[in-house]
Amino acid sequence: MESEATVVDKLKGLGKSMLNLNHCNPINKRSKEDLQFEMILHFRFLLKVIESF
């Protein structure tokens, strides 16, 4: 089971990915596909955490 801090970090990462995806931040130099893939990884992690309860 993941620690609470790890879960919080992942949620923050997911939030950042969603914001970046919405704004397509040119400073970031990351493609929309990269950000979508990152979000999928965060969602998968969160699903695993939820299922572990």
C-alpha positions as CSV (number, residue, x, y, z in Angstrom):
1,M,0.0,0.0,0.0
2,E,1.3,3.5,-0.9
3,S,2.0,6.0,1.7
4,E,-0.3,9.0,2.1
5,A,2.5,11.4,1.0
6,T,3.0,9.4,-2.2
7,V,-0.7,9.5,-3.0
8,V,-0.8,13.3,-2.4
9,D,2.2,13.8,-4.7
10,K,0.5,11.7,-7.4
11,L,-2.6,13.8,-7.1
12,K,-0.6,17.0,-7.3
13,G,1.1,15.6,-10.4
14,L,-2.2,14.8,-12.0
15,G,-3.5,18.3,-11.3
16,K,-0.4,19.8,-12.9
17,S,-0.7,17.5,-15.9
18,M,-4.4,18.5,-16.3
19,L,-3.5,22.2,-16.1
20,N,-0.7,21.9,-18.6
21,L,-2.9,20.0,-21.0
22,N,-5.5,22.7,-20.8
23,H,-3.0,25.5,-21.4
24,C,-0.6,23.6,-23.7
25,N,2.2,25.6,-22.1
26,P,4.8,26.5,-24.7
27,I,7.4,27.0,-22.0
28,N,7.0,23.3,-21.2
29,K,7.8,22.2,-24.7
30,R,5.8,19.1,-24.1
31,S,3.4,17.7,-26.6
32,K,-0.3,17.1,-25.8
33,E,0.3,13.4,-26.3
34,D,3.0,13.3,-23.6
35,L,0.8,15.1,-21.1
36,Q,-2.1,12.8,-21.9
37,F,0.1,9.7,-21.4
38,E,1.3,11.2,-18.1
39,M,-2.3,11.7,-17.0
40,I,-3.1,8.1,-17.9
41,L,-0.3,6.9,-15.7
42,H,-1.5,9.0,-12.8
43,F,-5.1,7.8,-13.2
44,R,-3.9,4.1,-13.3
45,F,-1.9,4.7,-10.1
46,L,-4.9,6.3,-8.4
47,L,-7.1,3.4,-9.4
48,K,-4.7,1.0,-7.9
49,V,-4.7,3.0,-4.7
50,I,-8.5,3.1,-4.6
51,E,-8.8,-0.6,-5.3
52,S,-6.4,-1.4,-2.4
53,F,-8.9,0.1,0.1
